[in-house]
């Protein structure tokens, strides 16, 4: 399953936190952009450039509702 992000710049995995961290390292996101929220851990894509880099690396843009439905922590 893919890495996804929404219009607010929340980057999440559809599989696991490990997959998310691997993807973030691959596109060189700052570790400080990781939000270890207990209900919805994610990386913040704080710039348009970061969003574009994520998309170029294969992340799929979805709306916020889809993100909540598809994220690994949303399917528990």
MARTI-247168 format. One line per 3 residues: number of its first residue (from 1); their letters; for each residue x, y, z of C-alpha. Coordinates in pm, whole numbers, plus 50000, padded with zeros to 5 digits. Layout:
# residues N
NUM	a	X,Y,Z ~ ...
This chain:
# residues 76
1	xxx	50000,50000,50000 ~ 50116,50353,49939 ~ 50236,50644,50143
4	xxx	49969,50913,50135 ~ 49934,51280,50225 ~ 49651,51529,50242
7	xxx	49612,51895,50150 ~ 49716,51995,50502 ~ 50050,51821,50447
10	xxx	50000,51523,50680 ~ 50215,51238,50549 ~ 50115,50889,50667
13	xxx	50161,50526,50578 ~ 49887,50284,50492 ~ 50094,49999,50639
16	xxx	50304,50091,50942 ~ 50507,50350,51127 ~ 50822,50174,51004
19	xxx	50718,50221,50640 ~ 50648,50589,50710 ~ 50989,50647,50869
22	xxx	51168,50468,50583 ~ 50990,50685,50328 ~ 51067,51001,50528
25	xxx	51438,50911,50537 ~ 51435,50840,50165 ~ 51305,51188,50084
28	xxx	51521,51345,50355 ~ 51249,51482,50581 ~ 51369,51630,50907
31	xxx	51299,51401,51202 ~ 51158,51709,51378 ~ 50873,51708,51125
34	xxx	50745,51383,51278 ~ 50441,51429,51499 ~ 50418,51134,51736
37	xxx	50053,51194,51815 ~ 49900,50895,51999 ~ 49597,50876,51767
40	xxx	49744,50985,51434 ~ 50124,50984,51403 ~ 50241,51159,51088
43	xxx	50505,51378,50932 ~ 50421,51738,50856 ~ 50511,51838,50504
46	xxx	50569,52201,50591 ~ 50659,52332,50246 ~ 50533,52296,49890
49	xxx	50876,52162,49801 ~ 50843,51884,50061 ~ 50498,51795,49927
52	xxx	50629,51787,49572 ~ 50927,51570,49674 ~ 50691,51328,49848
55	xxx	50472,51310,49539 ~ 50772,51257,49309 ~ 50886,50972,49536
58	xxx	50548,50800,49502 ~ 50326,50940,49777 ~ 49964,50983,49674
61	xxx	49764,51295,49754 ~ 49425,51218,49909 ~ 49163,51422,50088
64	xxx	49154,51431,50468 ~ 48865,51184,50494 ~ 49049,50931,50277
67	xxx	49365,50977,50480 ~ 49179,50894,50800 ~ 49025,50585,50640
70	xxx	49344,50456,50476 ~ 49611,50527,50737 ~ 49738,50218,50920
73	xxx	49631,50360,51256 ~ 49282,50439,51122 ~ 49211,50074,51042
76	x	49290,49931,51385
